[in-house]
Each structure stands twice: as structure tokens, then as C-alpha cells.
């Protein structure tokens, strides 16, 4: 059999890191593209490139001819119009640079903002009912997920490859320096609370505290990405992807607290934003890192309070339907508590937290 060749775009992030490692372990030839690519992923060939620099991108990819491309990256901008312009251009430039490659499949990872709207109007307006289903129509207005999808559709029509779109909920996985990283943020927050004797307060809304929710382990997302890229029934389809269970944060919060040897503080009944709670913790984290000999002393490399606040502050239930991919043959399941506990164990092993 011919070895499949993958280009993982965003290979240093939560999703790309996990996916690149999985594909390499399954015998794929893997190139991992990032502006600052990791060099310690076994079996993954690093590719340094800026997707906005077309000349440099073309040079970086001139000798790489992947059969499969996995797009797991984006760049946050001040407004959604700018998000659409920049993130649409990322996808356009990439696929244009690969226009002569023997592409069979392009996978794009987006997320639940497909159903909830962009950051500027997140969770507002006339939203679809939960659980979210793939056939629900797009929301009106600008949304860079839609722009990225349209770039994939247009290139597929020109170049003849198949595609898949993947819509995870909050992704839990290992990555450092990532802009959307709830799992690591909560681990660092819990560590600070323990070390400084502060209350471990759930920062989100009553709706998120009390209602059902789901999350996405980066490992199950990577599994679905590989499945969709190699399964005819998944060609040219969009799929939700979550772990397959549901929970309430009022239960999960105590489970997290127990892993750090602390008590979960009583919920005050209103949001207590992490951005506010952690705004003066830079020096405290540097002291904690020095005390325990941790690898990363810079707090802003580890936490993304704004993103965690956005996820946990939603004033509506967020539950995702998985029937479409189940019916197509994707039956993987992941226990959500184990997603978080496995991440915490890896962070300790890697000396990111004590």
C-alpha cells in the first residue's frame, strides 16, 4: 500500500499536536506546519511557514505533496470582519499553494461558534435549539468559520479533492502557548488557588453551572479526523464531534478540585471571571514555577482566561448531537472526566504544573 501523506496545519496547537502524533503512530508520513513548529514530535517533519506570507509559504511547501491536509489553525483578530478576512485568507493561501499537489482530502476544524455565533455576538440572537445538529442553517452575519468553509468548498470544486468539516465543542488537550486552552487554564488556576490559599471558584454563569454540557477530547477529535479522511461515507460532510457523554459543571468542578487536593468553593450564583481573578497572578506563577522547578514561568503562555470565561459564561445550554457521524460508522467514545484527569497527569509529568 502507498503510505498516506498528511500535512497537519497548526501542528503546535492542541488539535494539531494530537493529530500529528496519532497519524505518525499509524504509519502516515506526516509534515507538521506552524509558524514555530515543534521539533520533538516523533515521526513528524516540522515545516515553518506563515500562512499569510504567500511567497514564503510556497517555498516551504514546494517539495511537499500531501494526499491529505488537516487545517487546525486560526488567528484571532479584533473584529469578526477582520477574523473573516484573515482566517479566510489563511485557508485560501494554503490550498492555493497546494494546487498542484495530489490532494485526496482536506479536513477543516471549526467549532460550535458555527451554531452560537462569533465572539462579538456569541450566544445572542435567534440561535438554533439544542442539541446542535449539522443540518441547522448558518446564522446571519459575519462568521469566520463560514468563510473558511467556503474557501474549502471553492478549492475542492476546482481541484477535485474531498473534504470534511469538524465542529468540536471546548477542546481538552495538551498544548502550550495556545489561545483557546480551557484544560490547561483550569489546571493552572487550581494550582494557584492551592498554593495561595484562594477559593477555587467556578467562574461561569448559573446556566453553565446547572445545565448539561459536553466537551471534546483532542484525542477523539483526532480519531474522527483520521476516520473522515479515509472513509468514503464521510466524504464531503460536516460532523459534530464531542466525547459522547454529558455532565454538569457543578459536579465536574468538585472532581477537578479533588485532583489538586483542594475543596470546590460554593458557587456564588453569578460569574466571577478568571480574567479578573488572575489579572495579577503573573508574579505568583513565576514564584510557583521556581519553587517546583516547572518548565514554563510565564503565565500568559499557559492560560487563556478570556476563552475560558467565554465558554463557561454562556447563558444557554450547549449540548451537541452526534447522530450523523454515528450513523456513518464513527462510534468512538471518551469519558469527559478522564479527559481532564489525563490532561492533568500529563501536565504534571511534563513539569508544567507541580
Long-range contacts (C-beta under 8 A, 24 or more apart in sequence): 3-27, 3-28, 3-29, 4-28, 4-29, 4-67, 4-68, 4-230, 5-29, 5-30, 5-31, 5-65, 5-66, 5-67, 5-68, 6-30, 6-31, 6-66, 6-67, 6-68, 6-69, 6-70, 7-31, 7-33, 7-47, 7-61, 7-64, 7-66, 7-68, 7-69, 7-70, 7-98, 8-32, 8-33, 8-44, 8-70, 8-72, 9-33, 9-34, 9-51, 9-69, 9-70, 9-71, 9-72, 9-73, 9-94, 10-34, 10-71, 10-72, 10-73, 10-74, 11-37, 11-38, 11-41, 11-44, 11-46, 11-72, 12-36, 12-37, 12-38, 12-175, 12-177, 13-72, 13-73, 13-175, 13-178, 14-171, 14-172, 14-173, 14-174, 14-175, 14-178, 14-180, 14-181, 14-218, 15-72, 15-109, 15-168, 15-171, 15-173, 15-218, 15-221, 15-222, 16-70, 16-72, 16-73, 17-41, 17-173, 17-174, 17-175, 17-218, 18-173, 18-174, 18-218, 18-219, 18-221, 18-222, 19-70, 19-72, 19-218, 19-221, 19-222, 19-225, 19-226, 20-44, 22-219, 22-222, 22-223, 22-226, 23-222, 23-226, 26-226, 28-68, 31-64, 31-66, 33-60, 34-73, 51-89, 51-90, 51-93, 51-94, 52-86, 52-89, 52-90, 52-93, 54-93, 54-96, 54-97, 57-93, 57-94, 57-97, 58-97, 61-97, 61-98, 64-101, 65-101, 65-102, 66-98, 66-101, 66-103, 67-102, 67-103, 67-104, 67-105, 68-103, 68-104, 68-105, 68-106, 68-107, 68-229, 69-94, 69-95, 69-98, 69-103, 69-105, 69-106, 69-107, 70-106, 70-107, 70-109, 70-225, 70-229, 71-106, 71-107, 71-108, 71-109, 71-148, 71-152, 72-109, 74-144, 74-148, 76-179, 79-120, 80-118, 80-119, 80-120, 80-141, 80-142, 80-143, 80-144, 81-142, 83-118, 83-119, 83-142, 83-144, 84-142, 84-143, 84-144, 84-146, 84-147, 86-144, 87-144, 87-147, 87-148, 88-144, 88-147, 88-148, 88-150, 88-151, 90-148, 91-148, 91-151, 91-152, 91-155, 92-151, 92-155, 95-151, 95-152, 95-155, 95-159, 96-155, 99-155, 99-158, 99-159, 103-159, 103-160, 103-161, 104-161, 104-162, 105-161, 105-162, 105-163, 105-164, 105-228, 105-229, 105-230, 105-235, 106-152, 106-155, 106-156, 106-161, 106-162, 106-163, 106-164, 107-163, 107-164, 107-165, 107-166, 107-225, 107-228, 107-229, 108-148, 108-149, 108-152, 108-163, 108-164, 108-165, 108-166, 109-166, 109-168, 109-221, 109-225, 110-145, 110-148, 110-149, 110-165, 110-166, 110-167, 111-145, 111-167, 111-168, 111-169, 111-171, 112-167, 112-168, 112-169, 112-318, 112-320, 113-143, 113-145, 114-138, 114-143, 114-145, 114-146, 114-167, 115-139, 115-167, 116-314, 116-318, 117-141, 117-143, 118-142, 118-143, 118-144, 119-310, 122-310, 122-314, 123-314, 123-315, 123-316, 127-316, 130-316, 130-317, 130-318, 130-319, 130-320, 131-319, 131-320, 131-321, 132-167, 132-240, 132-318, 132-319, 132-320, 132-321, 133-240, 133-321, 133-323, 133-324, 134-167, 134-237, 134-238, 134-239, 134-240, 134-321, 134-324, 149-238, 156-236, 162-235, 162-236, 163-235, 163-236, 164-225, 164-228, 164-229, 164-234, 164-235, 164-236, 164-237, 164-238, 164-239, 165-237, 165-238, 165-239, 166-221, 166-224, 166-225, 166-228, 166-238, 166-239, 166-241, 167-238, 167-239, 167-240, 167-241, 167-320, 168-216, 168-221, 168-240, 168-241, 168-242, 169-213, 169-214, 169-215, 169-216, 169-242, 169-318, 169-320, 170-215, 170-216, 170-311, 171-215, 171-216, 171-217, 171-218, 171-221, 172-215, 172-216, 172-217, 172-218, 172-336, 172-339, 172-340, 172-343, 173-217, 173-218, 173-219, 173-343, 174-218, 174-343, 174-346, 174-347, 174-350, 176-296, 176-301, 176-302, 176-352, 177-301, 178-304, 179-304, 179-307, 180-304, 180-307, 181-302, 181-303, 181-304, 181-307, 182-304, 182-307, 182-308, 182-311, 182-312, 183-339, 183-340, 183-343, 183-344, 184-302, 184-303, 184-343, 184-347, 184-352, 185-274, 185-302, 185-303, 185-304, 185-305, 185-307, 185-308, 186-256, 186-308, 186-340, 187-260, 187-343, 187-344, 187-347, 187-352, 187-353, 188-285, 188-299, 188-302, 188-303, 188-353, 189-274, 189-277, 189-278, 189-303, 190-256, 190-257, 190-259, 190-260, 190-262, 191-260, 191-288, 191-353, 191-354, 192-278, 192-281, 192-284, 192-285, 192-288, 193-260, 193-262, 194-260, 194-261, 194-262, 195-284, 195-288, 196-284, 198-277, 199-265, 200-253, 200-257, 200-260, 200-262, 200-263, 200-264, 200-265, 201-265, 201-267, 201-268, 201-272, 201-277, 202-249, 202-250, 202-253, 202-264, 202-265, 202-267, 202-272, 202-312, 203-271, 203-272, 203-273, 203-274, 203-277, 203-308, 203-309, 203-312, 203-313, 204-249, 204-271, 204-309, 204-311, 204-312, 204-313, 204-314, 205-270, 205-271, 205-312, 205-313, 205-314, 205-315, 206-267, 206-269, 206-270, 207-314, 207-315, 207-316, 207-317, 208-249, 208-311, 208-312, 208-313, 208-314, 209-248, 209-249, 209-250, 209-267, 210-248, 210-250, 211-248, 211-317, 212-246, 212-247, 212-248, 212-317, 212-319, 213-246, 213-247, 213-248, 213-249, 213-317, 213-318, 213-319, 214-242, 214-243, 214-244, 214-245, 214-246, 214-247, 214-318, 214-319, 214-320, 214-336, 215-242, 215-243, 215-336, 215-339, 216-241, 216-242, 216-243, 217-243, 217-334, 217-336, 217-339, 219-334, 220-244, 220-332, 220-333, 220-334, 223-330, 223-332, 224-325, 224-330, 224-332, 227-329, 227-330, 227-332, 228-330, 231-328, 231-329, 231-330, 233-328, 233-329, 234-325, 234-328, 234-330, 237-324, 237-328, 239-324, 239-325, 239-328, 239-330, 240-320, 240-321, 240-322, 240-324, 240-325, 241-322, 241-325, 242-320, 242-322, 243-333, 243-334, 243-335, 243-336, 243-339, 244-322, 244-332, 244-333, 244-334, 245-333, 245-334, 245-335, 245-336, 246-319, 247-336, 247-337, 249-312, 252-336, 252-337, 252-340, 255-337, 255-340, 255-341, 256-340, 259-340, 259-341, 259-344, 260-344, 271-309, 271-312, 271-313, 273-305, 273-309, 273-313, 274-303, 274-305, 274-308, 274-309, 275-305, 275-306, 275-309, 277-305, 278-303, 278-305, 288-354, 291-354, 292-351, 292-354, 293-351, 294-351, 294-352, 294-353, 294-354, 295-350, 295-351, 295-352, 296-352, 302-352
